[in-house]
């Protein structure tokens, strides 16, 4: 807006203005790739948003350590358990992407076999967290 980033209260005002929607989602993919030094502020902002906007849900993905951060910063909210793709899931995705290669002749069968063997064995688990702001756990 006007060459500057939105402030938290402005973001909340926008979210509240669409409160006529039954439910809205904020999706953040690969949160582990967001710089760690800024994540505490992001977590605080997300907590504020889900407390102020009861129709908003969070959907967050990241590597396993993001789960620990989410539990620390958003304690008291329900959690969906760890979800990790299987090697077969990864392999299926790779096969699909290889089929869509715009230059299929640039790869030989040996390289393709290596890709389908090495990558599924190297992938670390991804974590998915969904926060339902209405269902805050109270003690």
Number of C-alpha atoms within 10 A of each C-alpha: 6 5 5 6 9 11 10 14 12 11 14 17 15 11 20 17 10 13 15 10 11 9 12 16 14 16 13 15 14 15 16 20 9 13 9 11 8 9 15 14 11 15 16 12 16 18 20 14 24 21 14 15 20 17 21 23 20 19 15 20 20 19 16 17 11 20 21 10 15 18 14 11 16 18 13 13 18 17 16 11 11 12 13 14 13 13 16 11 12 16 18 14 14 17 14 11 11 16 11 10 11 9 9 10 8 8 11 9 9 9 11 13 10 10 16 20 13 11 14 19 13 9 12 12 14 18 23 22 21 18 22 19 20 15 11 15 10 6 4
